[in-house]
Amino acid sequence: MRRPVTPGNEASSGFPLPDAVLADLMRDTGASVGMLYLLPPTERVLRLALVGGVSGRIAAPWARIPVEAAIPVADAVRDRRPLWLGSQEDIARRYPRVGIVLPYDFKLATAPITSKGTVWGGIVLLWPIWHPSDHSTADQVRLQACCRRAAAILHQAAESGQALQAPEEPRVLPAPHHRETDPVQGAAALAFTARLPVGCCALDLDGRLTFINAAGADLVGAPPGPLLGQRPWEVLPWLHDPMFEDRYRAALVSRQPTSFTARRPPDTWLRFQLYPDDSGISVHISPADTGQADAEHDLRQPAESIGATALYHLTHLATALAEAASVHDVVELAADQIVPAFGPKALALLTVKEGRLCVTGHRGYGAELMARFDAVPMTSDTPAVRAITTATAAFFPTFADLKKAYPPAVHQDSMASWAFLPLIVSGRPVGSLVLAYDRPRIFPPTERALLTSLAGLITQALDRARLYDAKHALAHSLQTGLLPRTLAHVPGLETAARYRPAGHGIDIGGDFYDLIPCPNGTAVVAIGDVQGHDTSAAALMGQVRTAVRAYATAGSSPGDVLARTNRLLTDLDTGLFASCLIAHLDLPHHRARLATAGHPPALLRHLGGPTSIVRLPPDLLLGIDPDTDYPTTDIPLSPGTVLALYTDGLVEAPGIDIDDATTALAHRLTVTETQNLEVLADSLLDHAEQSAPRNDDIALLLVRPHA
């Protein structure tokens, strides 16, 4: 996507793109909002250069958009094709991030600015929801023509040596003047508003007050002078409620009238009605009687939760969901945060499994009721299933509405309103989110869009989590499959083994242990650690363990077993290394022969005495030098003595000397007053976890010969 830059022109000033490029397009298509982005030559970030129809403050979240982002204009630029979105629900479902910041009803189109294989940027247009339901062919032609016009200007600038640079701040197109105002008519209009017994005022596209009549100033309780040029919600403390700013944003973006009520202290209720156009917003202010104010206030409670406060809740939930790893985490986060933050009294999250819709999590509903709706076939006709199969959210303000859509429906809960939201990602059904409210809910378009965004975030988090769970299950299955399910029984030998993964991500460890019965009352114990934490390390661990078992069963000494395994590992040329310690236990003669390949030393707890560290001659790890010899050391192994073999995860931790950690582990083995090897193994693991955070897997093998 990098375009040519003439040598030596890098320091030249940026070439300003004419405002008319975007202004003409907005006028010709009737778009309420327009944004033109530029893609600097060496960047992968779209920068907003021109914006019309809204203030720079509203456009600020979209001032810089990474080309890889899941944003409509970024998709259009990457795919080099136009994109048309016909409703806010469609926008919220496909682009939750857009729905979070702009939860209002509008339509959107975007197209890339390209020429001769070069992408220069992109254009975004927004229309009111009452714009023709399908973007007209004429609008498409005009948008494409504008992109070609902009591309030609940008290409010509680059060819002439003018480096095109996006401005640090986007230029905001001035509001259009529909016609010159006749001074006489202007004076008459001013006199007319002065005589009105109700208040009226005007806001520009930036939300600043440009006019207020005397009645309006009296109603809001402030003189006109200090108000002019200010945003009302910033200078009138009782309008600091996010509702005012949210309604202003809604009117400006959707180009639809909207209203709300607010209480001016101590007890004066005022009704504000907002009427937008492409130059600003006219506001009608009138007293609201107590009954009307109460009704308005009750009706605005749901809407209040979709103002700035709800956006903060949604942003917080989005951040939390981004950190959720498993499906369980996603379900718990969604249930814990949606119910208190977004108003429903009950929630059920259902996921598709093997042709059925299963209850994965719920809040506010009893287990008995959830059991009735669990594992419903996807062929059944229920609101939750239909939401998935049609990929369309369904909202029912009353049970009568639900009954009308689903005649067999039975009122089984105490709720008054319901929302059924499909969870679909890339055309694949994931599940359905059911929200229930204990009071009638009218579900205005803005709230529907916000809830659709909410469902989109949960869908993406669930899809990631299901993949994580599948990988984690595969990793766990592979790991456990490569380790012995149970240790072999050897007469006269007591054993205990533990394996504990590091617990981070889905890494597969390369730690292993084994117990191999041999002839004449002998046995071999082995423990090792292959470098790495992935499937390659696990696969190599399985090969090393198999080789050790084969060579040990053939009667080779520990040193020979390591030497042969080392040659095998170097022949495989995997680029991975492994440590290993092998002990041949001669139980009839109470002796043990040990050899090590760079592995942590074994510990020997004597019966009734201290624990010693079995220091062996150090040797190279397996897989480095095929000609390495591994000497074998003979030690006594009296009945009742505990031999402990372990991997470095038990003693290694950041900031701790490994020799000190090994000594501390030996001390713990000495002072733990138990003869039960299972309890002793757990005690050693607890000691490791309490001493310092562990970042590696741990394998532990304890053996004790009997008399």
C-alpha positions as CSV (number, residue, x, y, z in Angstrom):
1,M,0.0,0.0,0.0
2,R,3.0,2.3,0.0
3,R,2.9,4.9,-2.6
4,P,5.9,6.5,-4.4
5,V,7.5,9.5,-3.0
6,T,9.8,11.6,-5.1
7,P,13.4,11.6,-3.7
8,G,14.1,14.8,-1.8
9,N,10.5,15.7,-1.3
10,E,10.2,14.2,2.2
11,A,10.9,17.6,3.9
12,S,8.4,19.5,1.8
13,S,5.2,20.8,3.4
14,G,2.1,18.7,3.3
15,F,-0.3,19.2,0.4
16,P,-3.8,20.3,1.6
17,L,-6.6,18.3,0.2
18,P,-9.4,20.7,-0.8
19,D,-12.4,20.7,1.5
20,A,-14.7,20.6,-1.5
21,V,-13.7,16.9,-2.1
22,L,-15.7,15.8,0.9
23,A,-18.2,18.7,1.1
24,D,-19.4,18.1,-2.5
25,L,-19.9,14.4,-1.8
26,M,-21.9,15.0,1.4
27,R,-24.1,17.5,-0.4
28,D,-24.7,15.3,-3.5
29,T,-25.4,12.1,-1.5
30,G,-27.3,13.8,1.4
31,A,-24.9,12.3,3.9
32,S,-25.2,13.7,7.4
33,V,-21.6,12.9,8.3
34,G,-18.5,12.5,6.2
35,M,-14.9,11.5,7.0
36,L,-11.9,11.4,4.7
37,Y,-8.8,9.4,5.8
38,L,-5.2,9.5,4.4
39,L,-2.7,6.7,4.6
40,P,0.8,8.2,5.0
41,P,3.5,6.6,2.8
42,T,5.4,4.7,5.4
43,E,2.6,4.0,7.9
44,R,0.0,1.4,8.5
45,V,-2.4,3.9,10.2
46,L,-5.2,5.7,8.6
47,R,-5.3,9.4,9.7
48,L,-8.5,11.5,9.6
49,A,-7.9,14.5,7.4
50,L,-11.4,16.0,6.8
51,V,-14.6,15.6,8.8
52,G,-18.0,17.1,8.2
53,G,-21.3,17.0,9.9
54,V,-20.0,16.5,13.4
55,S,-17.5,18.1,15.7
56,G,-13.9,17.0,16.0
57,R,-14.7,15.9,19.6
58,I,-17.2,13.3,18.3
59,A,-14.8,12.2,15.6
60,A,-11.8,12.0,18.0
61,P,-12.1,8.2,18.7
62,W,-11.6,7.6,14.9
63,A,-8.8,10.1,14.3
64,R,-6.2,7.3,13.9
65,I,-7.2,3.8,12.8
66,P,-4.7,1.0,12.3
67,V,-5.1,-0.6,8.9
68,E,-5.4,-4.0,10.6
69,A,-8.3,-2.8,12.9
70,A,-11.7,-4.3,12.8
71,I,-13.2,-1.0,11.6
72,P,-15.3,-0.5,8.4
73,V,-12.9,1.9,6.7
74,A,-9.9,-0.2,7.6
75,D,-11.7,-3.3,6.1
76,A,-12.5,-1.3,2.9
77,V,-8.8,-0.2,2.6
78,R,-7.4,-3.7,3.2
79,D,-9.9,-5.4,0.9
80,R,-9.8,-2.5,-1.6
81,R,-13.6,-2.5,-2.1
82,P,-16.6,-0.5,-0.9
83,L,-18.6,-1.6,2.2
84,W,-22.2,-0.8,2.9
85,L,-24.0,-1.3,6.2
86,G,-27.7,-0.7,6.3
87,S,-28.5,-0.4,10.0
88,Q,-27.0,0.3,13.4
89,E,-27.7,-3.3,14.5
90,D,-25.8,-4.5,11.5
91,I,-23.0,-2.2,12.4
92,A,-23.0,-3.2,16.0
93,R,-23.0,-6.9,15.2
94,R,-20.2,-6.8,12.7
95,Y,-18.2,-4.0,14.3
96,P,-18.8,-3.9,18.1
97,R,-16.2,-1.2,18.6
98,V,-18.1,1.2,16.4
99,G,-21.3,0.3,18.2
100,I,-19.8,1.0,21.6
101,V,-18.8,4.6,20.8
102,L,-21.8,5.4,18.5
103,P,-24.8,3.5,19.8
104,Y,-27.2,5.4,17.5
105,D,-29.3,4.6,14.5
106,F,-27.6,5.5,11.2
107,K,-26.4,3.9,8.0
108,L,-22.8,3.7,6.8
109,A,-20.8,3.4,3.6
110,T,-17.1,3.4,3.1
111,A,-14.8,3.0,0.2
112,P,-11.0,3.1,-0.4
113,I,-9.2,5.9,-2.3
114,T,-7.0,4.0,-4.8
115,S,-5.3,4.6,-8.1
116,K,-2.9,2.5,-10.1
117,G,-2.4,-0.1,-7.4
118,T,-1.8,2.5,-4.6
119,V,-4.1,3.0,-1.7
120,W,-4.2,6.6,-0.5
121,G,-6.8,6.4,2.2
122,G,-10.6,6.0,2.5
123,I,-13.9,7.8,2.8
124,V,-16.7,7.2,5.3
125,L,-20.3,8.4,4.9
126,L,-23.1,8.3,7.4
127,W,-26.8,8.8,6.7
128,P,-29.9,9.1,8.9
129,I,-31.9,5.9,9.3
130,W,-34.7,7.4,7.2
131,H,-32.3,7.5,4.2
132,P,-33.5,5.1,1.4
133,S,-33.3,1.6,2.8
134,D,-30.8,0.5,0.1
135,H,-28.0,2.7,-0.8
136,S,-29.0,4.0,-4.2
137,T,-27.0,3.3,-7.3
138,A,-26.6,7.1,-7.6
139,D,-25.0,7.3,-4.2
140,Q,-22.6,4.5,-5.0
141,V,-21.6,6.1,-8.2
142,R,-21.0,9.5,-6.5
143,L,-18.9,7.8,-3.7
144,Q,-16.8,6.0,-6.3
145,A,-16.4,9.2,-8.3
146,C,-15.3,11.1,-5.2
147,C,-12.7,8.4,-4.4
148,R,-11.3,8.7,-7.9
149,R,-11.3,12.5,-7.7
150,A,-9.4,12.4,-4.4
151,A,-7.0,9.8,-5.7
152,A,-6.2,11.9,-8.8
153,I,-5.4,14.9,-6.6
154,L,-3.2,12.9,-4.3
155,H,-1.4,11.2,-7.2
156,Q,-0.8,14.5,-8.9
157,A,0.6,16.0,-5.7
158,A,3.0,13.0,-5.2
159,E,4.1,13.2,-8.9
160,S,4.9,16.9,-8.6
161,G,7.1,16.3,-5.5
162,Q,4.7,17.4,-2.8
163,A,4.8,15.0,0.0
164,L,1.2,14.5,1.1
165,Q,1.0,14.4,4.9
166,A,-2.1,14.0,7.0
167,P,-2.6,16.9,9.4
168,E,-2.0,16.4,13.1
169,E,-5.6,17.4,13.7
170,P,-8.4,16.8,11.2
171,R,-9.9,19.8,9.5
172,V,-13.6,20.2,10.3
173,L,-15.7,21.4,7.4
174,P,-17.7,24.5,8.2
175,A,-21.5,24.1,8.6
176,P,-23.3,24.8,5.4
177,H,-25.2,28.0,5.0
178,H,-28.4,27.2,3.2
179,R,-29.1,30.8,2.2
180,E,-28.3,34.3,3.1
181,T,-30.5,35.6,5.9
182,D,-32.4,38.8,5.1
183,P,-31.7,41.3,7.9
184,V,-35.4,42.3,8.1
185,Q,-36.4,38.6,8.4
186,G,-33.6,38.0,10.9
187,A,-34.9,40.8,13.1
188,A,-38.4,39.5,12.8
189,A,-37.3,36.0,13.8
190,L,-35.5,37.3,16.8
191,A,-38.5,39.3,17.9
192,F,-40.7,36.2,17.4
193,T,-38.5,34.1,19.7
194,A,-38.4,36.9,22.3
195,R,-42.2,36.8,22.5
196,L,-42.5,33.1,22.9
197,P,-43.5,31.9,26.4
198,V,-41.4,28.8,26.0
199,G,-37.6,28.6,25.8
200,C,-35.6,27.9,22.7
201,C,-31.9,27.9,22.0
202,A,-29.4,26.8,19.3
203,L,-26.3,24.6,19.5
204,D,-23.6,24.4,16.8
205,L,-22.1,21.1,15.7
206,D,-19.6,21.3,18.5
207,G,-22.4,21.6,21.1
208,R,-21.8,25.2,21.9
209,L,-24.7,27.5,22.6
210,T,-25.1,30.1,19.8
211,F,-28.5,31.6,20.8
212,I,-31.0,31.4,23.7
213,N,-34.1,33.5,24.1
214,A,-35.1,35.2,27.3
215,A,-37.7,32.5,28.2
216,G,-35.0,29.8,27.8
217,A,-32.6,31.7,29.9
218,D,-35.2,32.1,32.6
219,L,-36.1,28.4,32.5
220,V,-32.5,27.3,32.9
221,G,-31.8,29.9,35.5
222,A,-28.8,31.6,34.0
223,P,-28.3,34.9,32.0
224,P,-27.6,34.5,28.3
225,G,-24.2,36.1,28.4
226,P,-22.2,33.4,30.3
227,L,-24.0,30.7,28.4
228,L,-23.2,31.8,24.8
229,G,-20.2,30.0,23.3
230,Q,-20.3,27.3,26.0
231,R,-21.6,23.7,26.1
232,P,-24.7,23.7,28.4
233,W,-23.7,20.5,30.2
234,E,-20.3,22.0,31.1
235,V,-21.5,25.3,32.6
236,L,-24.8,24.3,34.2
237,P,-24.0,21.9,37.1
238,W,-27.5,20.3,37.0
239,L,-26.9,19.2,33.4
240,H,-23.7,17.4,34.2
241,D,-25.7,14.2,33.9
242,P,-24.3,12.4,30.9
243,M,-27.8,12.3,29.4
244,F,-27.6,15.8,28.0
245,E,-24.4,15.2,26.1
246,D,-25.6,11.7,25.0
247,R,-28.8,13.1,23.6
248,Y,-26.9,15.8,21.8
249,R,-24.6,13.2,20.3
250,A,-27.5,11.0,19.3
251,A,-29.3,13.9,17.6
252,L,-26.2,14.9,15.7
253,V,-25.1,11.5,14.5
254,S,-28.6,10.0,13.8
255,R,-30.1,13.3,12.5
256,Q,-33.3,12.4,14.4
257,P,-35.2,14.4,16.9
258,T,-34.8,13.3,20.5
259,S,-35.7,14.5,24.0
260,F,-35.2,14.1,27.7
261,T,-36.2,15.7,31.0
262,A,-33.9,17.1,33.6
263,R,-34.5,18.6,37.1
264,R,-33.3,22.1,37.8
265,P,-32.8,22.4,41.5
266,P,-34.6,22.4,43.7
267,D,-37.7,20.9,42.0
268,T,-38.2,22.4,38.6
269,W,-38.5,19.8,35.8
270,L,-37.7,20.8,32.3
271,R,-38.3,19.1,29.0
272,F,-35.7,19.5,26.3
273,Q,-36.6,18.6,22.7
274,L,-33.7,18.5,20.2
275,Y,-34.2,19.0,16.4
276,P,-31.0,18.5,14.4
277,D,-29.9,19.4,10.9
278,D,-26.5,19.7,9.1
279,S,-25.8,23.1,10.7
280,G,-26.6,22.4,14.3
281,I,-29.4,21.6,16.8
282,S,-32.4,23.7,17.7
283,V,-33.6,23.0,21.3
284,H,-37.1,23.6,22.6
285,I,-37.2,24.0,26.4
286,S,-40.5,23.8,28.3
287,P,-41.7,23.1,31.8
288,A,-42.7,19.5,32.5
289,D,-45.5,18.9,35.0
290,T,-44.8,16.4,37.8
291,G,-46.7,13.5,36.2
292,Q,-45.0,14.1,32.8
293,A,-41.6,14.5,34.5
294,D,-42.0,11.3,36.5
295,A,-43.1,9.4,33.3
296,E,-40.3,10.9,31.3
297,H,-37.9,10.1,34.1
298,D,-39.0,6.5,34.3
299,L,-38.8,6.1,30.6
300,R,-35.3,7.7,30.5
301,Q,-33.9,5.4,33.1
302,P,-33.2,2.7,30.5
303,A,-31.9,5.3,28.2
304,E,-29.7,6.8,30.9
305,S,-27.8,3.5,31.1
306,I,-26.9,3.8,27.4
307,G,-25.3,7.2,27.8
308,A,-21.7,7.9,28.7
309,T,-21.9,5.8,31.8
310,A,-23.0,2.7,30.0
311,L,-20.2,3.2,27.4
312,Y,-17.7,3.2,30.3
313,H,-19.3,0.0,31.5
314,L,-19.1,-1.5,28.1
315,T,-15.5,-0.4,27.6
316,H,-14.6,-2.0,31.0
317,L,-16.3,-5.2,30.0
318,A,-14.5,-5.2,26.6
319,T,-11.2,-4.9,28.4
320,A,-12.0,-7.6,30.9
321,L,-13.2,-10.0,28.1
322,A,-10.0,-9.4,26.2
323,E,-8.2,-10.9,29.2
324,A,-10.6,-13.9,29.7
325,A,-8.9,-17.1,28.6
326,S,-11.5,-19.9,29.0
327,V,-15.2,-20.2,28.2
328,H,-15.8,-20.3,32.0
329,D,-14.0,-17.0,32.4
330,V,-16.0,-15.3,29.7
331,V,-19.3,-16.6,31.1
332,E,-18.5,-15.5,34.6
333,L,-17.4,-12.1,33.5
334,A,-20.4,-11.5,31.3
335,A,-22.8,-12.7,34.0
336,D,-21.1,-10.7,36.8
337,Q,-20.9,-7.4,34.9
338,I,-23.9,-7.3,32.6
339,V,-26.6,-7.7,35.3
340,P,-25.5,-4.8,37.5
341,A,-24.2,-2.5,34.8
342,F,-26.9,-2.8,32.0
343,G,-30.2,-3.2,33.8
344,P,-31.4,-6.8,33.3
345,K,-32.5,-8.8,36.4
346,A,-31.6,-12.1,34.8
347,L,-29.3,-13.4,32.2
348,A,-28.7,-16.7,30.4
349,L,-25.8,-17.5,28.1
350,L,-26.4,-20.4,25.8
351,T,-23.9,-22.0,23.4
352,V,-24.4,-24.3,20.4
353,K,-23.1,-27.9,21.1
354,E,-23.7,-30.8,18.7
355,G,-26.9,-29.4,17.3
356,R,-28.3,-28.3,20.6
357,L,-28.5,-25.0,22.5
358,C,-27.0,-25.6,26.0
359,V,-27.1,-23.4,29.0
360,T,-23.5,-22.4,29.7
361,G,-24.1,-19.9,32.4
362,H,-26.8,-17.8,34.0
363,R,-27.6,-15.2,36.7
364,G,-30.9,-14.3,38.3
365,Y,-32.6,-17.5,37.1
366,G,-33.0,-20.7,39.2
367,A,-31.3,-23.9,38.2
368,E,-34.7,-25.7,37.8
369,L,-35.9,-23.2,35.2
370,M,-32.6,-23.3,33.4
371,A,-32.8,-27.1,33.2
372,R,-36.0,-26.9,31.2
373,F,-34.2,-24.8,28.5
374,D,-31.0,-26.8,28.5
375,A,-30.0,-28.8,25.5
376,V,-32.9,-27.6,23.3
377,P,-32.5,-28.9,19.7
378,M,-31.5,-26.3,17.2
379,T,-34.4,-27.4,15.1
380,S,-36.9,-26.2,17.7
381,D,-38.8,-22.8,17.3
382,T,-37.9,-20.8,20.3
383,P,-36.8,-17.1,20.5
384,A,-33.2,-18.1,21.5
385,V,-32.9,-20.6,18.6
386,R,-34.6,-18.3,16.1
387,A,-32.2,-15.4,17.0
388,I,-29.3,-17.7,16.0
389,T,-30.8,-19.2,12.9
390,T,-31.9,-15.8,11.6
391,A,-28.9,-13.9,12.9
392,T,-31.3,-11.2,14.1
393,A,-31.8,-9.9,17.6
394,A,-35.4,-10.0,19.0
395,F,-36.8,-7.6,21.6
396,F,-40.1,-8.1,23.4
397,P,-41.2,-5.1,25.6
398,T,-44.0,-7.2,27.1
399,F,-45.1,-10.9,27.4
400,A,-47.9,-10.1,25.1
401,D,-45.4,-9.2,22.4
402,L,-43.5,-12.5,23.1
403,K,-46.8,-14.4,23.0
404,K,-47.7,-12.8,19.7
405,A,-44.4,-13.9,18.1
406,Y,-44.5,-17.4,19.8
407,P,-48.1,-18.5,20.5
408,P,-47.0,-21.6,22.4
409,A,-44.9,-19.5,24.8
410,V,-45.7,-19.9,28.6
411,H,-44.8,-17.2,31.1
412,Q,-42.4,-19.3,33.2
413,D,-40.5,-16.5,34.9
414,S,-41.5,-13.3,36.7
415,M,-39.9,-11.0,34.1
416,A,-41.7,-8.3,32.1
417,S,-39.4,-7.8,29.0
418,W,-36.8,-9.8,27.2
419,A,-34.0,-9.5,24.7
420,F,-32.7,-12.4,22.6
421,L,-29.3,-11.6,21.1
422,P,-27.6,-13.9,18.5
423,L,-23.9,-14.8,19.1
424,I,-22.5,-15.3,15.6
425,V,-18.9,-14.9,14.4
426,S,-17.8,-15.1,10.8
427,G,-21.2,-16.7,9.9
428,R,-20.7,-19.4,12.5
429,P,-23.4,-19.7,15.2
430,V,-21.8,-19.6,18.7
431,G,-24.9,-19.2,20.9
432,S,-27.5,-16.8,22.2
433,L,-27.6,-14.3,25.0
434,V,-30.9,-13.9,26.8
435,L,-31.5,-10.8,28.9
436,A,-34.7,-10.4,31.1
437,Y,-36.0,-7.3,32.8
438,D,-38.4,-7.2,35.7
439,R,-40.1,-4.0,34.4
440,P,-41.5,-3.2,31.0
441,R,-38.7,-2.1,28.6
442,I,-39.3,-0.2,25.4
443,F,-35.9,-1.0,23.9
444,P,-35.3,2.2,21.9
445,P,-33.0,1.9,18.8
446,T,-30.0,3.2,20.7
447,E,-30.4,0.6,23.4
448,R,-30.9,-2.2,20.9
449,A,-27.7,-1.1,19.1
450,L,-25.8,-1.1,22.4
451,L,-27.0,-4.5,23.4
452,T,-26.1,-5.8,19.9
453,S,-22.5,-4.4,20.5
454,L,-22.5,-6.1,23.8
455,A,-23.4,-9.4,22.2
456,G,-20.7,-8.9,19.6
457,L,-18.0,-8.5,22.2
458,I,-19.2,-11.6,24.1
459,T,-19.3,-13.5,20.8
460,Q,-15.7,-12.7,19.9
461,A,-14.5,-13.5,23.5
462,L,-16.4,-16.8,23.4
463,D,-14.9,-17.7,20.1
464,R,-11.4,-17.1,21.3
465,A,-12.1,-18.9,24.6
466,R,-13.5,-22.0,22.9
467,L,-10.4,-22.2,20.7
468,Y,-8.2,-21.7,23.9
469,D,-10.2,-24.5,25.7
470,A,-9.8,-26.8,22.8
471,K,-6.0,-26.2,22.6
472,H,-5.7,-26.5,26.3
473,A,-7.6,-29.8,26.3
474,L,-5.4,-31.1,23.5
475,A,-2.2,-30.0,25.3
476,H,-3.4,-31.6,28.5
477,S,-4.3,-34.8,26.7
478,L,-0.9,-34.9,24.9
479,Q,1.0,-34.2,28.1
480,T,-0.8,-36.8,30.2
481,G,-0.6,-39.3,27.4
482,L,3.2,-39.1,27.3
483,L,3.5,-39.6,31.0
484,P,2.9,-43.0,32.7
485,R,-0.7,-43.3,33.9
486,T,0.5,-45.2,36.9
487,L,3.9,-46.3,38.1
488,A,4.7,-49.9,37.7
489,H,4.6,-52.1,40.9
490,V,8.0,-53.2,42.0
491,P,8.1,-55.6,45.0
492,G,9.9,-54.0,47.9
493,L,9.7,-50.5,46.5
494,E,7.3,-47.7,47.5
495,T,6.8,-44.8,45.1
496,A,5.0,-41.5,44.7
497,A,5.0,-39.2,41.7
498,R,3.7,-35.7,41.0
499,Y,3.5,-33.6,37.8
500,R,2.4,-30.0,38.1
501,P,2.2,-27.7,35.0
502,A,3.3,-24.1,35.3
503,G,-0.3,-23.0,34.9
504,H,0.3,-20.2,32.3
505,G,-1.3,-20.4,28.8
506,I,-1.5,-23.7,27.0
507,D,2.2,-24.6,27.0
508,I,3.1,-28.2,27.0
509,G,5.9,-29.1,29.2
510,G,8.9,-31.4,28.4
511,D,9.2,-32.8,31.9
512,F,8.9,-36.6,32.3
513,Y,9.5,-39.4,34.8
514,D,9.4,-43.2,34.7
515,L,9.8,-46.3,36.7
516,I,11.1,-49.4,34.8
517,P,11.0,-52.9,36.4
518,C,14.1,-54.9,35.7
519,P,15.1,-58.6,36.3
520,N,16.5,-59.9,39.6
521,G,14.6,-57.5,41.9
522,T,16.1,-54.4,40.4
523,A,14.4,-51.3,38.9
524,V,15.4,-48.1,37.0
525,V,13.9,-44.7,37.9
526,A,14.4,-41.8,35.4
527,I,13.5,-38.2,35.3
528,G,14.2,-35.6,32.7
529,D,13.3,-32.2,31.2
530,V,13.3,-31.4,27.5
531,Q,14.0,-27.8,26.5
532,G,10.9,-25.8,25.4
533,H,7.2,-25.7,26.1
534,D,5.5,-26.7,22.9
535,T,4.4,-29.7,20.9
536,S,8.0,-30.2,19.6
537,A,9.3,-30.4,23.2
538,A,6.5,-32.8,24.1
539,A,7.1,-35.0,21.1
540,L,10.8,-35.2,21.8
541,M,10.1,-35.9,25.5
542,G,8.1,-38.9,24.4
543,Q,11.0,-40.1,22.2
544,V,13.6,-39.6,25.0
545,R,11.4,-41.4,27.6
546,T,10.9,-44.3,25.1
547,A,14.6,-44.5,24.4
548,V,15.5,-44.5,28.1
549,R,13.0,-47.3,28.8
550,A,14.2,-49.4,25.9
551,Y,17.9,-49.1,26.8
552,A,17.3,-49.6,30.5
553,T,15.2,-52.7,29.9
554,A,18.1,-54.1,27.8
555,G,20.3,-54.0,31.0
556,S,22.5,-51.0,30.1
557,S,24.1,-49.1,33.0
558,P,22.7,-45.6,33.8
559,G,25.7,-44.0,32.1
560,D,25.3,-46.2,29.0
561,V,21.6,-45.4,28.8
562,L,22.4,-41.7,28.8
563,A,25.1,-42.1,26.2
564,R,22.9,-44.1,23.8
565,T,20.0,-41.7,24.3
566,N,22.4,-38.8,23.7
567,R,23.5,-40.2,20.4
568,L,19.9,-40.7,19.4
569,L,19.0,-37.2,20.3
570,T,21.9,-35.7,18.3
571,D,21.0,-37.9,15.3
572,L,17.5,-36.5,15.4
573,D,19.0,-33.0,15.1
574,T,16.0,-31.3,16.6
575,G,17.9,-28.3,18.0
576,L,16.5,-29.1,21.4
577,F,18.4,-30.3,24.4
578,A,17.4,-32.4,27.4
579,S,18.5,-33.0,31.0
580,C,18.1,-36.4,32.5
581,L,19.0,-38.3,35.7
582,I,18.8,-42.1,35.8
583,A,19.2,-44.4,38.9
584,H,19.4,-48.2,38.8
585,L,18.1,-49.5,42.1
586,D,19.6,-52.8,43.2
587,L,17.1,-53.6,45.9
588,P,18.5,-57.0,47.1
589,H,22.0,-55.5,47.7
590,H,20.7,-52.0,48.9
591,R,22.7,-50.1,46.3
592,A,21.9,-47.6,43.6
593,R,23.9,-46.5,40.6
594,L,23.3,-43.0,39.2
595,A,24.3,-41.0,36.2
596,T,23.3,-37.5,35.1
597,A,23.2,-35.4,32.0
598,G,23.1,-31.9,33.4
599,H,20.1,-32.6,35.7
600,P,19.5,-31.2,39.2
601,P,21.0,-33.5,41.9
602,A,19.0,-36.2,43.6
603,L,18.2,-35.9,47.3
604,L,18.6,-38.8,49.8
605,R,16.7,-38.7,53.1
606,H,18.3,-41.2,55.4
607,L,16.1,-43.1,57.8
608,G,16.1,-41.2,61.1
609,G,18.7,-38.8,59.8
610,P,19.3,-35.8,57.6
611,T,18.9,-35.4,53.9
612,S,22.0,-35.3,51.7
613,I,22.4,-33.9,48.2
614,V,23.8,-36.5,45.8
615,R,26.4,-34.6,43.9
616,L,27.4,-36.4,40.7
617,P,30.1,-35.5,38.2
618,P,28.6,-32.8,35.9
619,D,28.1,-33.7,32.3
620,L,26.6,-32.1,29.2
621,L,23.0,-32.1,28.4
622,L,21.7,-34.7,26.0
623,G,21.7,-33.6,22.3
624,I,24.9,-31.5,22.3
625,D,27.9,-33.8,21.7
626,P,27.3,-37.3,20.4
627,D,30.6,-38.6,21.9
628,T,29.9,-37.5,25.5
629,D,30.5,-40.2,28.1
630,Y,28.3,-40.2,31.3
631,P,30.0,-41.8,34.3
632,T,28.0,-43.9,36.7
633,T,28.3,-43.3,40.5
634,D,27.5,-46.1,43.1
635,I,25.8,-45.1,46.4
636,P,24.3,-47.1,49.3
637,L,20.5,-47.2,49.4
638,S,19.4,-48.6,52.7
639,P,15.9,-49.7,53.4
640,G,13.7,-46.8,54.6
641,T,15.8,-44.3,52.7
642,V,13.9,-41.9,50.4
643,L,15.4,-41.0,47.1
644,A,13.9,-37.9,45.6
645,L,14.3,-37.0,41.8
646,Y,12.8,-33.8,40.5
647,T,13.0,-31.3,37.6
648,D,14.4,-27.8,37.9
649,G,10.9,-26.3,38.2
650,L,11.0,-27.4,41.9
651,V,14.1,-25.3,42.7
652,E,14.5,-22.6,40.1
653,A,12.8,-19.2,40.5
654,P,13.8,-15.7,39.5
655,G,16.2,-14.1,41.9
656,I,16.9,-17.2,43.9
657,D,20.3,-19.0,43.9
658,I,19.7,-22.6,42.7
659,D,22.1,-24.1,45.3
660,D,20.4,-22.3,48.1
661,A,17.0,-23.5,46.8
662,T,18.3,-27.1,46.6
663,T,19.6,-26.9,50.2
664,A,16.3,-25.5,51.3
665,L,14.4,-28.3,49.6
666,A,16.7,-30.9,51.3
667,H,15.9,-29.2,54.6
668,R,12.2,-29.4,53.9
669,L,12.6,-33.1,53.1
670,T,14.3,-33.7,56.4
671,V,11.9,-31.8,58.7
672,T,8.7,-33.1,57.2
673,E,7.7,-35.6,59.8
674,T,5.8,-38.2,57.8
675,Q,6.5,-41.6,56.5
676,N,3.7,-41.3,53.9
677,L,5.3,-40.6,50.5
678,E,2.2,-39.1,49.1
679,V,2.0,-36.6,51.9
680,L,5.7,-36.0,51.6
681,A,5.4,-35.3,47.9
682,D,2.7,-32.7,48.5
683,S,4.8,-31.1,51.2
684,L,7.7,-30.6,48.8
685,L,5.4,-29.0,46.1
686,D,3.8,-26.7,48.7
687,H,7.3,-25.7,49.8
688,A,8.2,-24.7,46.2
689,E,5.0,-22.7,45.7
690,Q,5.4,-20.9,49.0
691,S,9.0,-20.0,48.6
692,A,8.7,-18.1,45.2
693,P,6.5,-17.9,42.1
694,R,7.2,-20.8,39.7
695,N,7.4,-20.3,36.0
696,D,8.2,-23.8,34.9
697,D,6.6,-27.3,35.1
698,I,7.5,-29.5,38.0
699,A,8.0,-33.3,38.0
700,L,8.8,-35.1,41.2
701,L,9.5,-38.8,41.8
702,L,10.0,-40.3,45.3
703,V,11.1,-43.9,45.9
704,R,11.7,-45.8,49.1
705,P,13.0,-49.4,49.4
706,H,11.6,-51.6,52.1
707,A,13.6,-53.9,54.3
